[in-house]
């Protein structure tokens, strides 16, 4: 809990929070607010989305990268990912022959004209994108080309207009950087960010590793002294804790009073297996679950109180009316006193002057 910034102390600003967390996952869904803003709002007093935007797109102290998911990381970490981007390009670009002319044209246009989004290109050519049903070409080729170029580190996100991303060359946005081919340091960064790592996690070590490789990486980290294996009382599985974290755990601040509301991709609960094992809290993000199979709702947030995951609720913000509608509240045991007051304060932060329960 201390490692996740959800104990009695909060970070003073978004930069300190991202550096403390190691990363924050980005997601475009905005039922209340986007995931990265909800993560930081729960940890930084007085947080506002424009504070993060300024750090990303003006001060350039943070940057968005693709690990196994889209993340915001401190800009000083960016060189560690460059060799990973190159490995991705070496692996996937040979299979993108049909898209190659579009990638070359897009990169040339950005080189000559500066920051560009997919909307800056007139081409209507369609390809089969990642989200399209098999055999259907429903994605613009320029959008797919930009996505691959970003994955390969050939471009970075210069700024956003809503969910629309504008891309530019890394050296123009961040300045010249030499790749730091230090897999060990990137691994240490991962373990520090995760806190209690589980090699069964498909995102382990920020790579699409097979299970034997994940176990090997964990063993190598133990041998280097980067992590120590730990067993949680009553659980059969082995986790990996950053070396030296034992003392930090023993001196950690006690869990704070009050409630925190965590989005589906919050750092604390993103590893669903670990969340179930450590907290005894089964959580599934049901946005991509067929409606007939949902137990709660497509966007259900988790309620944290005094270091315990005590329930979940399904909020929806009506920005036009300034109303936060709660479509359901589900407690693990019983209603917690003070929840409605905390919810009203949280809704006010998001511009809702009224809370309605459906």
N, C-alpha and C positions, 0 to 999 in steps of 0.2 A: 504493500500500500504506500509506503514511504517512497519507493522507487517510482511509483506512478503519479506522484504529486497529489495524492488524494487523502493525505493525513491532515493533521491540524494546521500545517503551514502551507501556504500557496506561493507560487512563483510570482515575481513582481511584474513581469512583462512576458509577451509571447516569445521573444528570443530566448530568454532564460528557460521558459517552459519547453521549447522544442529542443534546446541543448540538453535539458535535463531528461526529457523523454527519449531522446535519440532520433525520433521521427514522429510524424503525425500522418495518418493515412488520409488521402484525399478521396472524396466521393461526390459526384454531382447532384445526388438526390437532395431535394430541399423541401421536405415536408414541414419542418420547423426552420432549420438552418442546415447548411452543409456540415458533414461530419467533422471536418477539421476545425471549424469554428465552434461547434458544440464541445469538442474535446478541450479546446483552450479556454472556453468560457467557464468550464467547470473547475479550472485550475488557476486562472489569472483574475484577480479582482478588477472589476471595471473594464474587462476585455471588450473590445469592439472589432468587428471584422476589418475595418480600415487600418487598424494597427498591424495586422498580419500582412495585408496587401502592401503597406509601406515597406515592411521588412523584405518582402519578396521582390517587389517591382521598382522600388526607389533606392533603398539602401543596399539591396542585394546581399543581405546577410543570411538569407535563407533561399533555398532553391528547390524546385520540384524535380524529382527523379523517379525512374521506374526501377523498382527492385523486383519483387514478384508482384507487387501492387504499386499503385501510385502514392508517392510519399513526399512530404516536405522534410528536408533535412538541413542542418547547418551548412552554409556554403563551403566551410573549410573541409567538410567531408566529401565534397564533390569529386576531387581527384581520385579518391579511393574507388569510385564507381567506374572510372573511365576504362580500365582494363576489362571490367565486367561488360560494359557496353560493347567493347570491341569483340569480346568472345561471343556475344549475342549476334553481332553482325556477321562474324565468321560462320556461325552456325546457320542462321536463317536467310541471309541475303542470297546465297546461291539458289534458293528455292523460290525466289521472287522475280524470276526473269520477266514475267508478263508485266510486273509493276515497275521494272527498272527504268524505262524511259520517263515515267511520271516522277519517280524519285529524283532522277537527275535534273529534270526540268524544274521541279519545285525547289530543289536545293540551289540551282543556278539563279532562280528568280529571287530567292531570299538573299543570296550573296550580293546581287546587284541592287535590290530595292530596299532591303531592310526588313523589319518585322512584318510578317504576313500570316493571315489565318486562311482556313480552307475557303472562306467566302471571297477571298481576294482573287481566286482563280475561276475562270469562266468554264472550264471543262466540266461537262456533265457525264463523262464516262463513269460507268459503274463497275464495281468488282464485288466478288463475294467476300464480305467483311467478317470479322470475328463473331459478330452478333447476328448475322444473317442465317436464316434456315439453310440447311445444306442444299446446294445446287441453285440458290437464288443470289443474284448479283444486285444487292440493294444498297451498297455503300459507295459513296463517291471515291474514285481512285485517288484524288488529291488528298482526301481525308485519311485514307489508308496509308498513303505515302508519307504524310506528315507524321502519322503515329509511329511508323517504322523508323523514320529518321530520328525521332525523339528517343525511341528505344535504343537506337544505336549511338546516341550521344552526338549525332551530327548537328542537331539543333537543340536549343533549350527554350523554355517558355519565357518569353519576354514580358508579357502581361496578359491579363484576362479581361474580357468584357462579358460579365456573367459567366456562363460556361464556355464561351468562345475563347479559344487559346490563340494567341499570336506568338509565332516562333521566330527566333533569330539565331545567328551563329553563336556558339558558346564563347568564343574569344571576344566578340563584341559586347556580350552581355556581362560576362564574368571576368574578362581579362584572360590573358594567356595562362594556361595551366598545363603542367606536365603530369601525365598519368603516374600515379603511385601504385605500382604493382605489388601491393602488400596485402595478400589475402589474409594474413594473420591479423593485421590491424583492422581490416574490414570485419573479420570474425569477432574480434574483441568489441568493436563498435556494436555489432549485433547483440552479443551477449549482455553488454551493458544496457542496451535499449530494452531487451526483453525481460531481464531481471531473473526470471526463473524459466529456463529454456527446456523445451520438451522436444527431443529429436524425432518424435512422431509427427510433429507439426509440418505440414507441407511447405510452409514458408521458412522453414529452418535455415538459418545462415543466409537468408536473402537470396536463395537460389532454388531452382527447380531440381533438387537433388532426389535421387532414388533413396529408398530406406537404408540400404547398406552404406551409401555415401554419407547420409546424415549421421549414422552411428560412427562412421570413421572420423568425420569432422569433430564430433563430440569427444572421441577418444584422443585425437590429436590436440585439442584444446586443453584437455586434462593434462596430457603429457607436457605441454608447454607451460603449465601453471596458470593459464588464463582463467580457468574455471575449476570448480570443485563439484563432484557429484554429491547430490543430497537426496535423502529419502524423507518424504513427509509422513509423519506418524499415521499409521492406519492405511497407507496407500502402497501398492506394490511397485509403482513405477519410479524410475530414477530421473531426476531433473538435474539441471546444471546451473550453478550459481556463479556469478563473477567472483574471482578470487578477491578476498578482502571484504566481501559484502556481508559476511557473517557479523562482523563488528558493527557495521552500519545497521543491520537488522536489530541487533540487541540495543542500540542506542536510538532507534527510530522514534520519532514523535508519535504520541498516541493518536488513535483515530479521532478526527475532529467531530465536533457536534454538528448537527444539522444534516441536511440532505444534499446529495449531488445527483444529477441526472445524466446518465451516460448513454451516448448514441451507440448504434449497433457495431460500429467499427472502432470503438474506444480502445486504447492501448491495454487497459486492464482486462477486458473481456474478449479481445479479438481471438485468442486461442480458446475455442469453445470447449475442447477436451479438458484443458487446464482449469477453466472456469468451473466446470462440473466437478472435477476432482477436488480442487482446493476449497471452493466455496459451497459445494453441494448445490449449485445453481445451474439448471439445464436451460440453455438459451439458444434459440435459433432465430436468425434474421429471416423473416418470412416474406420479404419483398419479392423473392423469386420462387416462392412456394405457390402452387396452384391454390386459388381461393378456397376451394372445397377442402383442402388439407390444412388450412391455417388454424391454429389454436387461439391466437391472439389478434394479430393484425399485421399488415405489410410493413409498418414502421413502428415497432415497439421499443421503447427505451427502458433502460434498467435503472432502478432506484437503489442508490447506495446510501446507507446511514450507519455512522459509527463503525466503518470498516466492514460492514456486512451488506451483501446483496439481498435486499429484503422484499423486492417486488419488481413489477414492471408496469408501464402504462403506455397508452397509445395516444400521443398528442397530434394535433393537426392545427396549424396556424392559418387563420383566415386573415391575410394582411389587409384586405380591403375593409373589412369590418373591425379589425383590431381585436379579434376574439381568438382565444386559444380553446379549441374544442378537445376534450379528453374523451376518446371513444371507448375507453375501458381502463380499469385499474385492477391489477391482480397481485395480491399479497402472498408471500410465501407462507406466512403464518397468520398475521392479523394486521389490521389497520394501525399505522404508526401515527401517534399524535404529532401535530405540527405539519403534516404533509400538505394540507390544503394551503396553509399560509406560505410554505416554501414554494409551492407550485405557482401561487399567485405572483410571488416576487420574481420567479424565473420567467413566467409568462410576460411580466412587465419589461424585463430585459429585452425580450424579443419583440416588443412593440405592441403587446396585447394588453389592453386595459381591462379585459374581462376574461374569466375562465368559465366555460360551460361544460357540463358533464352530460354526455349523450345518454 
